[in-house]
Structures are given as structure tokens and as C-alpha cells.
Amino acid sequence: MHKLIREVRRSGVVELVLDSPHNRNALSRQLVSELFDGLERAESDPDVAVVLIRQEGSVFCAGADLSEMTGENVREAPKAMVRLQRRIATLSKPVVVRVSGAVRAGGSGIVAVSDVAVVATDATFALTEVRLGLTPAVVSIPLLARMHPRAVSRTFLTAQTFDGATAEDIGLATLAVPPDDLDTAVDDVCAALLKAEPQGLRETKGLINRALVAALDERGGELAELSASLFASDVAQQAMSRFLSRAK
């Protein structure tokens, strides 16, 4: 089976590369499972101080893999996404994301739950769930923690596309830079993190993310159930079928 997460190691940093071009790095069962496993390996590896999540290709993440949202996976996929977000938030090592190209729907949850999100100014974001009869249920937990309330209302309800510069303005991204400067900006962030003592990073991250982790624990199950019920609805199943037909 072709691996959908590639690991690239350099001094103190492990890169977890989303490499699923056939579905635009969508959050399939395999990709989510491999990303979770990569985070687990990073947690236990004393040579890793920083985790960097980035993509291969022009799309960071297309959101849920709609082709899998049938049967039992309708219930399992939202639960897996809650677990993945919690693993990123509770990892003892900082997680940085490098974003270029498109980020859609659930992919925004990975951006939001990361500790530092460096994005290209021309990256594009959209919370498109409402157009399929859905809601950004499980990813709403980190999104609500990061984004300005009025921006949440606008982006969740209208599903309009916005760029990386706007993502920084509304709190979704930490830093937006011109595309040509993206790698330098990411390297600068990683270099700064590598100067810190692991104990300091661990305790500081725990301090910062305490409320976010509590929210994931308190509401994750409830919102996973909401997501599952909407995905299973006739309205959403028909909308997803139409979307997948157009995408062929």
C-alpha cells in the first residue's frame, strides 16, 4: 500500500508530509491514521524536538474524503478527527504547519490546532460544509479557539474563500508571508523553537493549550455525533454524490 504520509528527518525536526495526490490530500482513513502514527513516533523519539506538517503538491488538504463517508465510516471519521486534533494539541513537542495552495473544510482544523501556522499569502481557505448540508462540527473546537468571533460567523455561514493574508488577520494563521518567502519563514520558526529546552516547550505548550484540550475532551464526542448524523442525512448524502460526480 502506498504510504500517504512521508517522513523527512533533519536535525531536530521531523516533517510529516501529506502525500495523497489522488484525492488532494483529503482526510481519508489511511491518511488520518498515518498522520496520527507519525505524531506518536515523534512523541517518543528523543531526537525530534519539532514536528512540521506540510504537503506535497498544490493542495494542503481538501477536507474529509467524501468518497468514504458512507456506512460505518460516517461515525468513525469524525471520531478519528477529534483524536487527531487532540494528539496535535497534547503532543509534548511544538507542531508547525507550512501551508500553500488550497485548504478546505476539515483541513482547516489541522491548521487551527497546530501551535504555529505559517501560510503563503496566496493560500486559499474555505469552510465549505454548509454547501453540502453539513457543519464544521469537530474542527469548530480549534477554529473557535483561534479565530475572531465575527470571522467565524462569516466564514462558517457563507463558505466564501479567503486568502492567507486574511487567515492571519482573523487568527487562523500565525503568520502569512509571500510564497517565495514561505520556506525561509518556516525555517526561522523551527530554528527559534530548536533553541528552547524541551522541558520549556512541553510545559509552555501545555499551559497554552489547556483550554483547547479541555474543550476537545468536553465537546469532542458530542460534535462527532453531530457530524456523523449530518453526514448520514439524505440531504448531505445527495449533495456529496452530486459533488463527487462533478469532480470526476
C-alpha positions as CSV (number, residue, x, y, z in Angstrom):
1,M,0.0,0.0,0.0
2,H,1.3,3.4,-0.9
3,K,2.1,5.5,2.1
4,L,0.1,8.8,2.3
5,I,2.4,10.4,4.9
6,R,6.1,10.6,4.2
7,E,8.6,11.3,7.0
8,V,11.5,13.5,6.3
9,R,14.1,14.0,9.1
10,R,16.5,16.8,9.5
11,S,18.4,18.0,12.6
12,G,15.8,18.1,15.4
13,V,12.8,18.3,13.1
14,V,10.6,15.6,11.6
15,E,8.5,16.6,8.6
16,L,5.2,14.8,8.2
17,V,4.4,15.3,4.5
18,L,0.8,14.9,3.3
19,D,1.3,13.0,0.0
20,S,-2.1,11.8,-1.3
21,P,-2.4,13.4,-4.7
22,H,-5.3,11.2,-5.9
23,N,-7.7,12.9,-3.5
24,R,-6.0,16.3,-3.0
25,N,-4.7,15.2,0.4
26,A,-8.2,14.6,1.7
27,L,-8.6,13.3,5.3
28,S,-9.1,9.6,4.3
29,R,-9.0,6.9,7.0
30,Q,-5.5,5.9,5.8
31,L,-4.1,9.5,5.8
32,V,-5.5,10.3,9.3
33,S,-4.2,7.0,10.7
34,E,-0.8,7.5,9.3
35,L,-0.6,11.1,10.4
36,F,-1.6,10.0,13.9
37,D,1.1,7.3,13.9
38,G,3.7,9.8,12.7
39,L,2.9,12.1,15.6
40,E,3.1,9.1,18.0
41,R,6.6,8.3,16.7
42,A,7.7,11.9,17.0
43,E,6.5,12.0,20.6
44,S,8.6,9.0,21.6
45,D,11.7,10.0,19.6
46,P,14.3,11.9,21.7
47,D,16.0,13.2,18.6
48,V,12.8,15.0,17.5
49,A,12.2,18.5,19.0
50,V,9.8,19.9,16.4
51,V,7.1,18.4,14.1
52,L,6.5,20.1,10.8
53,I,3.4,19.2,8.8
54,R,3.4,20.2,5.2
55,Q,2.0,19.0,1.9
56,E,3.2,17.6,-1.4
57,G,1.6,19.3,-4.3
58,S,-0.6,22.3,-4.7
59,V,-3.3,21.4,-2.2
60,F,-2.6,21.3,1.5
61,C,-5.8,19.4,2.4
62,A,-9.2,19.1,0.7
63,G,-11.0,18.2,3.9
64,A,-12.9,15.0,4.5
65,D,-12.7,12.3,1.9
66,L,-16.3,12.4,0.8
67,S,-15.9,9.1,-1.1
68,E,-15.5,7.3,2.2
69,M,-18.4,9.0,4.0
70,T,-20.8,6.0,3.9
71,G,-21.6,3.1,6.2
72,E,-19.7,2.8,9.4
73,N,-17.1,5.4,8.4
74,V,-19.7,8.1,8.8
75,R,-19.4,7.6,12.5
76,E,-15.7,6.7,12.7
77,A,-14.3,9.5,10.6
78,P,-15.4,12.4,12.9
79,K,-14.2,10.5,16.0
80,A,-10.8,9.9,14.3
81,M,-10.6,13.6,13.5
82,V,-11.2,14.5,17.2
83,R,-8.5,12.1,18.2
84,L,-6.1,13.6,15.7
85,Q,-6.7,17.1,16.8
86,R,-6.2,16.1,20.4
87,R,-3.0,14.4,19.6
88,I,-1.6,17.5,17.9
89,A,-2.8,19.7,20.8
90,T,-1.3,17.4,23.5
91,L,1.9,16.5,21.8
92,S,4.8,17.5,24.1
93,K,6.6,19.0,21.1
94,P,5.5,22.0,19.1
95,V,3.7,21.3,15.8
96,V,4.3,23.8,12.9
97,V,2.3,23.7,9.7
98,R,3.5,25.0,6.4
99,V,0.6,25.9,4.1
100,S,0.5,26.7,0.4
101,G,-2.3,26.3,-2.0
102,A,-5.8,25.2,-1.0
103,V,-7.2,24.4,2.4
104,R,-10.8,23.3,2.6
105,A,-13.2,22.3,5.3
106,G,-11.7,19.9,7.8
107,G,-8.2,20.7,6.6
108,S,-8.6,24.0,8.5
109,G,-8.8,22.0,11.7
110,I,-5.2,20.9,11.3
111,V,-4.1,24.4,10.6
112,A,-6.0,25.8,13.6
113,V,-4.9,23.1,16.2
114,S,-1.2,23.5,15.3
115,D,1.0,25.6,17.5
116,V,2.4,27.8,14.7
117,A,0.7,28.0,11.3
118,V,2.9,29.7,8.6
119,V,0.9,30.2,5.4
120,A,1.5,31.7,2.0
121,T,-0.4,35.0,1.4
122,D,-1.9,33.4,-1.7
123,A,-3.1,30.2,0.0
124,T,-6.8,29.8,-0.1
125,F,-9.1,28.7,2.7
126,A,-12.9,27.9,2.8
127,L,-15.2,26.3,5.3
128,T,-17.5,24.7,2.7
129,E,-19.5,22.4,4.9
130,V,-22.8,24.3,4.7
131,R,-22.9,23.8,0.9
132,L,-23.2,20.1,1.5
133,G,-25.8,20.3,4.3
134,L,-23.1,19.9,6.9
135,T,-21.4,22.0,9.6
136,P,-17.7,22.2,10.6
137,A,-18.6,20.4,13.8
138,V,-15.4,18.7,15.1
139,V,-13.0,21.2,13.6
140,S,-15.0,24.0,15.2
141,I,-13.3,23.4,18.5
142,P,-9.8,24.6,17.5
143,L,-11.3,27.1,15.0
144,L,-13.4,28.8,17.7
145,A,-10.3,28.9,19.9
146,R,-8.2,30.7,17.3
147,M,-10.5,32.8,15.1
148,H,-12.2,36.1,15.8
149,P,-15.9,35.6,16.5
150,R,-17.2,37.7,13.7
151,A,-14.9,36.0,11.3
152,V,-16.2,32.6,12.5
153,S,-19.8,33.6,11.6
154,R,-18.8,34.9,8.2
155,T,-16.6,32.0,7.1
156,F,-18.8,29.2,8.6
157,L,-22.1,30.6,7.2
158,T,-21.0,31.9,3.8
159,A,-18.4,29.3,2.8
160,Q,-16.6,32.1,1.0
161,T,-13.0,31.6,0.0
162,F,-10.4,33.8,1.7
163,D,-6.6,34.1,1.3
164,G,-3.7,33.5,3.6
165,A,-3.3,37.2,4.5
166,T,-6.9,37.2,5.7
167,A,-6.3,33.9,7.6
168,E,-3.6,35.8,9.6
169,D,-5.9,38.8,10.1
170,I,-8.7,36.6,11.6
171,G,-6.4,34.5,13.8
172,L,-6.5,31.2,11.8
173,A,-2.8,31.6,10.7
174,T,0.1,32.7,12.9
175,L,2.0,34.3,10.0
176,A,1.3,34.9,6.3
177,V,4.2,35.6,4.0
178,P,4.7,35.9,0.2
179,P,5.0,32.5,-1.4
180,D,8.7,33.0,-2.2
181,D,9.4,33.6,1.5
182,L,7.4,30.7,2.8
183,D,10.3,28.2,3.3
184,T,12.5,30.8,4.9
185,A,9.8,31.8,7.3
186,V,9.1,28.2,8.3
187,D,12.8,27.6,8.8
188,D,13.1,30.6,11.0
189,V,10.2,29.4,13.2
190,C,11.7,25.9,13.5
191,A,15.2,27.4,14.3
192,A,13.7,29.5,17.1
193,L,11.9,26.5,18.6
194,L,15.1,24.4,18.4
195,K,16.8,26.9,20.7
196,A,14.4,26.2,23.5
197,E,14.8,23.4,26.1
198,P,12.3,20.6,25.5
199,Q,11.0,20.9,29.1
200,G,10.2,24.5,28.5
201,L,8.4,23.8,25.2
202,R,6.5,21.0,26.8
203,E,5.3,22.9,29.8
204,T,4.6,26.1,27.8
205,K,2.6,24.3,25.2
206,G,0.6,22.5,27.9
207,L,-0.2,25.9,29.5
208,I,-1.3,27.5,26.2
209,N,-3.4,24.6,25.1
210,R,-5.1,23.7,28.4
211,A,-8.5,25.3,27.5
212,L,-8.4,23.8,24.0
213,V,-7.7,20.3,25.2
214,A,-10.5,20.7,27.8
215,A,-12.9,21.7,25.1
216,L,-11.9,18.7,22.9
217,D,-12.5,16.4,25.8
218,E,-15.8,18.0,26.8
219,R,-17.4,18.5,23.4
220,G,-15.5,16.2,21.0
221,G,-17.8,13.3,21.4
222,E,-21.0,15.4,21.1
223,L,-19.7,17.1,18.0
224,A,-18.5,13.9,16.4
225,E,-22.1,12.6,16.8
226,L,-23.5,15.7,15.3
227,S,-21.1,15.4,12.3
228,A,-22.0,11.7,11.9
229,S,-25.7,12.4,11.9
230,L,-25.4,15.2,9.3
231,F,-23.1,13.1,7.0
232,A,-25.6,10.3,7.2
233,S,-28.6,12.5,6.3
234,D,-30.3,12.2,2.9
235,V,-29.6,15.9,2.2
236,A,-25.8,15.5,2.8
237,Q,-25.6,12.1,1.0
238,Q,-27.3,13.6,-2.1
239,A,-25.1,16.7,-2.0
240,M,-21.9,14.7,-1.7
241,S,-23.0,12.5,-4.5
242,R,-23.5,15.5,-6.8
243,F,-20.2,16.9,-5.7
244,L,-18.3,13.7,-6.4
245,S,-20.0,13.4,-9.8
246,R,-18.8,16.9,-10.8
247,A,-15.3,16.2,-9.5
248,K,-14.8,13.1,-11.8
